[in-house]
Amino acid sequence: MLFKQEKFQNKSVELAFVLKKFLPNQQKFSVLTKNYGKIYIFVQPMQKGLFLWPGMLIFFNLQNYQKNFYFVDNIEILLSPDKNFDLNWIHHIIELCYYFIPMHNPCDKVFGFVFNCFLFSKFEVIFEKHIFLIRNISILKFFEIMGSCLSYDFNKYLQLYENLTNFLIDISNKQKEDFLRTNLAQIDELEIKNINKWIFSCISQHPCSKLFKTSLKK
């Protein structure tokens, strides 16, 4: 884990990924929380908002709810993407969450998915040749969680996602690493192209698709 679980025994404390900062306002944010889903928060005091940016993992105290906003304080930054992360990849996932996840719809799978995407940064070295494929498979998983109808038989790729997630728990296991590398290598360029094409079609159908600032880069 990237943080100490004992910090979060108080039920008023909430974990969240920052999805969007509404500039020039330094207090309004869209966040993906563990227990409430995607919500808008209003940060108190205002100065704390100066240090919050999309992609950060934070925790805070929920104070009250007014006019579609949760007012929060006692904010702390747990994780901030740095040079050890591919920022385009992280911000692409954050952008997908901002546009595709409905408001006030808690889903542990979505929160866990975003957390896994951060942890998958470890694979950039272990599976360097296959990192583009891993990211495509991850986005497939995102749309499956969102309830998208899969027009192709993507089950083997989704199972591969589960295997990669399980590998995070036992990342020093060379046998599992070799097994995953073999499975990734068996997926050819045509399959990758079909996955990427399907993902692009899902994103392009969104009414705000032209507002996307990121994309999956090879």
C-alpha positions, 0 to 999 in steps of 0.5 A: 500500500502507498499509505498507512491504513490506520489513518483512515479509521475515522468515518468522516475521512474520505479518500479521493482522486482529484479529477478536475480543478476549476480554474481560476477558482482555487476551491472547486474540484471534481473528485472520485471518492471511495465511498461517494463516487464522483462528487464536487468538493469545495476546499477550505481553506482556499490556500489549500486548493493552490496545491491540489491538481488532477491525478493526486490521491488525497484524503479529507474530512467531509463537513457538510453538503450544500448546493451540490457541493461537499465542503471539506477540510483537513486535506492531505496529499497522499500521492502526487504523480511525479517523474516516476509516472507517465503523466499522460497516461495518468491524466488520460485515466483521470479524464476518462473518469471525469467524463464517463463516471456519473455523479454520486454513483459509488463503485469500489471497482472504479476506485480500485481500477484507478488505483491499479493504473497508478500501480501499473507504472511498475510495469513500464520496466518489467513489461516495457515492450507491452506497456501500450497493450497493458494500457489498452487492456486497462481501458477495456476494463474501465469500459467494462466496469462502466457497463459498455457492451463489448462488441468483440470477444474481449474476455481473454484480455479482461482475464489478462487484466485480472492476472496483471492486477494479481501480479501486483501482490506478488511482483517478485514472482519470476514464474508469474512474470514469465507467464504474463510476458508469454501471454502478452507476446501472443497478442498480435498487432491486429488484435491490438488494433481492434482493441484500440479501434473499439476504445476510440469508438467508445470515446468518440461517442461521448458528447464531450469527446472533442474536449479531451486533452489527452489520448493513449500514446504508443 
